[in-house]
Amino acid sequence: PGSDVDPTGTMARRKTIYGMDVSTVWAAVSFSVFLCQASAQSDFSYNNRSVECDIGGEEGFGYDSIADLQADIDAERSRIDTNATAPEASYFFQLCANQDFDILNGQELRPTLNNIVIRCGVAGSGNVSDECTFVGNDIQILVQDFEGTDNPVTDVFFRGVTFSGFDEAVLGGNASSITTVRFENSQIAEFDSQSIVVQETDVAAAPFGVVLSSTNVSDGIASNGFVVEQGNLALDNVEVFDVNISGSLISAAGDN
């Protein structure tokens, strides 16, 4: 009493803040920061490998590689198939803008989730001006057949994505007619290939459908444009310019 000396020592006095241990305060702050970071990293639990993007001063989280994007898609599909989780009504995967996404041979993007949306830009606006560009490989997107399974894939969306530098086609695969792949506000450009889109299947009566809306096809050379084997192909507000194509449409009936 009457002394400024704390018999337990100065560090002990400083260890408490309004009755709460400093280590407790620090743990609470750290946990709060962790939650904020986790929330900022993704609005969706399945976006585990997304990274921080920075476009024009706007920060957000998205994917900067096809390998990481595919890994998260595969992981979610595995959880669904093993009944570890119920499928979401839809899936959103955002790509970092102003970036080329190299697609290596044998590593085509396989969108195996129903109602999956792959869109350009961390804001999710899906603007082709944000320049998310798939580059290279024989085929860039491979759609697989899930008809007859408990979790079929009916709709696949690409928004604001540019596809270039492919050798065979942007899109191919064995999916049946229950699946429709939709390109919205996208661009197919700078290619020298056999085709642009190939709709064929050897596992079903009719192949998957394709819808192109507000999508440009430009600056390319192709032996065939769209190879359609009894599949549905819809073009809405599609502009084609500076393209040399021997056959613009090859159907099962042999029409050009």
N, C-alpha and C positions, 0 to 999 in steps of 0.2 A: 504493500500500500504506500502511496506517495512517491513511487518510483516509476520512471519511464522505461525501466528495463523489464522486458517480458521474460520470465524465467524459462519459457519454452523456446525462446530464440526468435529473431526477426523473421526468418523464413516461415516459421510456423504461423506468426501473426498474419503474414501476407497470403497465406494459403487459403484463407476463407474470404468469400465475398458475400456479405449479407446472409451468412449462415450456410452458403453452398461451397463445397470444396472446389478449388480452381480446376482440378483435374476433371471434375464433373461438368463445370462450365465449358471447358475446352472440348470435352467429348460431345456435349450437346451441340456446340457450334460446328464441330467437324461433321457430325451426323447431318446437321441442317445443310451444310455446304454440299455434302455428298448427295443428299436428296435433290437439291437444286440442280447439281450437275447431271444427275441421272435424268431428271425431268427435261433439262435443256437438251440432253443428248438425243432423246427420241420421245415422241409421244406414243410410241408403239413398242411393246415389250419384245417383239421379234427383231427389232433393228439393233442387234447386239454389236455388230461390227461397223456401224456408222462412225464417221469421224467428223471433226469440226471443219466446216468449210468457211471460206471468206470470199464473198463476191461483192465488189463495189462497196465495201464497208459494212455490208449486211452479213451478219454471222448466223450460222445455224449448223445443223448436223445433216450429213448425207453420206453417200458412198463415193469413194474415189477409185475403186477398182471393181472389175467384174467378178474377180475371185471372191472378194468379201461379200458382195451382193449375193452371189450364188450360194455361198456357204450359209448365209442366213435363211435364204429360201429353202435350201435342202434341210436345214435343221428344223424349221417349222413344219415342213412336209413330213419329216420323220416323226415329230411329236404327234401330228394328226393321225398318221397311219398306225401308230402304236397306242392310240387312245390316251396319250399323255396330256393332250389338250383338245378342246373342241375347236373346230375351224372358226375363224373370224368371218364376219359377213363380207369383209373386203380387206385387202392388204395394200399398204402404201409404202413404197420405197423411193426415196428422193436421191437424185444424183447431184454431186457437186458440179456447179456450173463452170463454164470456161475450161473444160478439160476433155482430153481425148481418153477414151476407154479402150485400151488395146485388148482385142479378143484373140487369144492364141489358138492355134489349130487343135481341134479336139476339145475345146473348152467353150463351146457355144453357150449362150445364156439359155437356160431351161426354166421357163416360168411355170412352175408346177403347182401353184396355189390358185384357187378359184377367186375370181374377181380381184386379181392382182393389178395394181397400178404402178407403173414405173415412170416417174416424171422428172423432168429436168428442173433444177433450181431448188434451193433450200426452202424457199417460200411455198414450193409446191404448185406454182402457177403453171408450170408446163409450157414455158415459152421457148420456141426454137431459137430465139435470139440469145438465150442464155448459153447456148453452144455446149451441150452435152453430146459428144460425138463418139459413136461406136466405130472402131477402125479395125479393118483386117479380117482375116479368117475366110474360109470357104463359105460357110453359112454362119450368120451372126446370131440368129434366134432359132432354137429348135423346140417345137411344140410336140409333146408326147401324148400318147393316147391313154386316157383315164376313164373311158366309157366302161360302164359295168362295175366300177369300183364304188366303194362307199363314199368317196370324196372326189367326184369328177371335176374337171376344170372346164367351165363353160365360157368364161370371158377373161381376156387378157388385154390390158390397155398399155399403150406407150404414148406419153404426152410430152411434146416439145423435144423429142430426141432426134438427133441427126445420125444417119447410117451411111457409112462411106467405106471405100476400099475393100469391099468383099469380092470374092472370086466367083462364087457360084450363085448366091442369092442372099438377100437380107433374111428371108424366112423360109423354113422348110420343116419337115417332120412328118410323123405318122398319126397325128391327132385326127379324130373322126369329126363328123359334122356337128357334134354337140359343142365343139369348141369354136369360138370366134376370136380372132386377134384383131384389135382395133388400133390403128395409128391415127392420133389426133394432133393437129397442129405440129406436125413433124416434117422431116426432110430426108429425102434419099438423094445423095449427091456424090459426085466425084468417084465413079466406079467404072471398072472395066470387067464385066462379068458375063457368065453364061445367061443368067436371068435376073429378074428383080425379086419376084416372089414365085415360089413353087408350091402349089397346092396338090399334093399327091399323098396317097396312103395305100399300104398293102395289108392293113389290118381291119379295114372297115369298108362299107359299101361306098361311102363318100367322104372326102377329106374335110378338114376344118375350113371355116369361112374366114374371109379377110375383108376388113372395112378400112378404107383410107378416107379421112375427112380433113379438109383444110391442110393438105399435105402436098408439098412440091417434090417433083422428080426432075433433077437437073444435072447437067455437066457429066454425062456418062455414056458408056458404050455397052451394049448387051446384045447377045445373039437373039435372046427372046426377052420380052417384057414380063408378062404374067403367064405362067404355065398353070392352067386350071384343069384338073381332072374331076369334073362333075361337082366341084365345090362352088360355094357362093362367093362372088367377088363384087363388092360395092365400092364405087368411087364417087365421092361427094366433095365438090369444090377442090378438085385436084388439078394442079397446073404442071404441065410437062414441057420443058424447054431445054434447048441445047443438049439433046439426047439423040444418039444414033442407035436405033433398035431395029434389027432385021425383021422380027415378028413381034408386034405389040401385044398380041394375045394368042396363045396357043391353047386350044381346048381339047377335050377328049375326042371331039369330032374332027379335029384337025383344022379348025378355023384360025385365020390369022387377022 
